[in-house]
Amino acid sequence: MTDWDLRKLRVLRALEEFGTVRATAEALRMTPSAVSQQLSSLSHQVGVALLEAHGRRVRLTDAAHVLLRHTDIVMAQLERAEAELDGFVRGEIGHVRVGAFATAIPSLVVPALHALRREYPGLTTKVHQADAAEVYDLLSAGEIDVGLSLAAQAPTAHDGRYDRRELLTDPLDVALPAHHRLASARALRLGDLSGEPWIYGASGPWRDITVSACAQAGFVPEQAHVASDWRAILDMVAAGLGVALIPRLAATGDTPGVSLRVPHSDQPRRHVVTAVRSGAGEHPRIAVVLRALADTAGGLGSSTVQHN
């Protein structure tokens, strides 16, 4: 029976994810020659070629993809085994690293971790701010244990490396200048703003969400200004420079000069999810963090103010 080396399997998994030996080496903090040596040794160990030349690069063979499919299953099972042992040895004590996108931190992560400090004084945490799509890279690299992302940024459902669950549905409200002609309209529809100047990012999930929501309302938004920081966007709206969609998680407190309106009948939403490495959610210390986040999200669902 083959004497498997998990380190070599992780190198192969990283190569499949990052695409090149150099990028893999940078992600794993290894030299390119060390990566090549590990993969060559693994190929010799299993007795079949795992890499083949493809132009100036290499790519994984069919045999390598078969090996990776089993590797994902093995890794998930080892996470479960570690979780069970953790329950015997450490209980709900340890260190958990949470990665989350910016607007999720003040409304979800901070209250959840604050509650955990009172309930589990032996549990320590670290927060890592990251883009919604980046949390999966951080999970894969082992740099965080729990990630908060958006469903639209998740890998495909066939990717067996992660366990995901929906945490919160976050409505998107329309931000209008307080003096706007539609600021006091009785039933504002997103389509009513088709001729307005819009403010949103140049790229990334928020641009995609804004363009998609407007497309569903029957128009293409005219981008008058480019911004991705919510404070900057709200300040520009207050100055009368345009309108914007604002996630309710980001609209904390009153913003002078801005009227936040709930679109009538066609309100867009984004779906916030938690993600962990497959099987890792059974770790007691990770499980309590997931529960605390779910409890916090449940409280937001019942207490979020709707601006009319």
N, C-alpha and C positions, 0 to 999 in steps of 0.2 A: 504493500500500500504506500502511496506517495506521502512523504513527510512534508506537509504543506507549510509554507512560510507566509503568514498573514501580511507581513510587511511588503513582500513582493506582489501579493494580490492587490494591495492598496495602491501600489505604484501603477499596476496595470489599469486599475479602475480610474486613477487620476489621468492617465494618458488618454483613455477613452473620453474623459470629460473635457480636458483642456486641449487636446488635439495635436500638440507637438511635444517633442522631448524637452525642448527649452522651456516651454510654458509649464510643463509638468514639474520640471526641476525647480522653477521659481516658486510654484505653489507649495511644493513639499520641502522647500529650503534644502535642496540637494544640488549637486553639480550634474550637468547633463550626462557626463561620463558615468556617474554613479547610477543614474536612472537607467541608462543603456545596459550597464552591467547587471542590474537587478532583473531587468526584463530578459536579458540573454540567459541568465541563470535559471529563471523560471521556465523559459522555453525548453531548455535542456532537461530540466527536472520533469516536466510533463511529457517530454518526448515528441512534441509537435510544434511546428512553427506558429508563433503568436503574432508576429509582425511581418509585413511585406513592404517592399519598396513601392512608393507611389510618387513619381517625380523626384523632387528633392527631399521629400518627407517620407514618413512611414505611416502605414495604417494597420489597423487590427484585422487579423484573418477571421474567417468564420469560426475557427476553433477558439480564438480568443473571446469572441462574443458568447460562445457557449460557456466557457469558463467563467466569464463575468456574470452570466445569469445565475449560475450556481453560487458565485461569490456573494452576490447580494443576499441570497437566501441564508448563506452561512453567517454573514455579518449580522443580519437581523436576528438570527437565533442566538448568536453570541451576546448581542445586546440584551436579549431576554434572560439569558443565563446570568449575566452580570446584574440585571435588575433583581432577580430572585436572591442572589447572594447578597446584594446590597441590602435587601430587606432584613436578612439575618444579621448582617455584620454592623450596618450603620443606621438602619431605620431611616427616618426622615431628617437626616443630618447630612450636611455636605455642602457643595458649592454648585450653583446653577448659573449658567451664562445665557442671557436672553438677548436676542437680536431683534430689532424692530425698526420699522420705518418711522419717520419723524413724528407724524401726527398721532401715532398710536402710543407714543411714550408718555406724554402727560395725562392722557385720558384713560389709558388701559394699564400700561406697564407700571407706572409709578404707584397708583393706588393699590394694585395687586401686590406689589412687593412690599409696600408699607404695611399692609395687613399681615403678610407673612412674617415680617419681623416681630410682630407681637405674638403670633401664634406659634412660630417655630424659631425660637432664638438661636438654635444651633444651625440654622440654614443660612448660608451667605449667598449673595447674588452679585452679578455684574451685568450691566446694561451696555449693549453695543448698538449704536445707531447705524443703520444701513438702509440702502434702497430696498424696495419691496422684493425685487428680483434677486438681489445680492444675498439675501439670507440663506438661500439654498446652497450657494457656494460656501458660505461660512459653516453651514451644517455639515456639508460634505467634507470640508477640511478639518472638522472637529474643533472649530474655534468658538462655536456656540452650541448650546444644548436644546434651546427652544427658539423658534423663529416666528415672528408675526409678519405676515405678508398679505398680498391681495390674491384672490382666487385667479384673477386674470394673469398673474405673473407666475403661477405654479407650473412646474414641469408637467408633462403629459400624465394621464392617469395610469399609463403602463409603466411608469418609472417606479420601481419597487424600492427605491432607497429611502423614501420618506413616508411617514404617516401624517395625514392632514385631516383637519376637521374645521368646519365653519365656526367662527367665534362670534361674529357680529355682522349685521347688515347695516351699512353706514349710508344714510340718505344724503343726497347732494342738493343743497339749497342754492338758489340764485341770489347773488350779491348785486344789488343795484345802488347807484348813488341815491342818497336820501331824497334828493329833489327830482328824481327821475319821474317822467310822466306816468310810468307804470308802477311806481313804488307803492301806491295805495289801491291798485286795481283789485277788484273783488276776487277774481279767479284768473290768476296769471298762468299762462301756458308757456312752455319753453319755446314753442314756435312763434310766440309773440315777439321774441327777441331776435328774429332772423336778420333784421337789418341793423343790429347794434354792433358797435366795436367790441371785440372780445379780448380778454386777457387770459393767457395760459402759457404753459411751457413750450419750449422749442422741440422737445423730444421726451420720451419716457412715458410712464403709465398715465400721468395726468393729462398730457396732450391727447393720448389715445382715448381716455375716458371722455374728455370734453368733446372731441370730434365725433366720437361714436354716439354720445347722447344727443348732440345736435342733429346728426344724420337721422337718428330714429325719429326726431321731431320734424324732419323734412327739409333741413337746410344745412349748408356748409358755413360754419362760423368764420367771420372775417377777423383775422388775428391782428388787432391793432397794436398790442404790446406783448412782449415776451417776458414771462416771469414764472418762477416755480416756488418761491417762498411765499407762504400764505400771508404773512404780515405785509410784505411788499404789495401783494395783489390787493388786499383789502384797503391799503392806503391809496393805491391808484384808483380803486373804485370810488372811495370817499372823495377823491379829487375830481371825479366826473370824467375819468379817462376811458371808462369802458365798463363792461359787465363781466361776471365770471361765475363759474360753478364752484361752490365751496363745500368740501366734505364737512358734515356736522361735527366730526371729531376735531376739526381744525377751528371751528367757529366758537371759541370759548370766550364768554363775556360779551359785553356790548362793544360795538365798534362805532364811534361817532362818525356820522356822515354816511353810514351804510345801512341800507334796508335789506335784511335777509328774508327772502320769500320762499315758501314751499310751492314748487310748481304744481299746478292743478292737473291731475290725471296722468301726467307723463313724467313724474319725478324719477330721475335716474338714481341708481344706487351702486355702491361698490361693496364687495363681500370680503371681509377681513377673515383670514384663516390663521390657525396655528399649525406649525410643522415641526416635527422632530425626526431624527433618524429612525428608520423602520425598527420597531421593537423597543426603542428607548423610552417610550412613554410609560413603560411599566416600572421604570426606576421610581422608587418612592419619592425621592426628592424632586424629580421632574414631574411626577404626577401631581404633587401638591401645588407646583407652580401653574400647571395647566388648569387645575381646579380654581385657583385664585383668579386667574385671568378670565375664566368662564363666569365666575361669580361677579367680577367687576363689569364684564360686558353685559350681564343680565341686568345689573343695576342701571347701566346707561340706557338700556332699551326702554326702561320704564320711566326714566327721569329726564331724558333729553328734551330740551325746550324746542318747540317748533315755532318759528318766527313767521308771523303772518303780515 
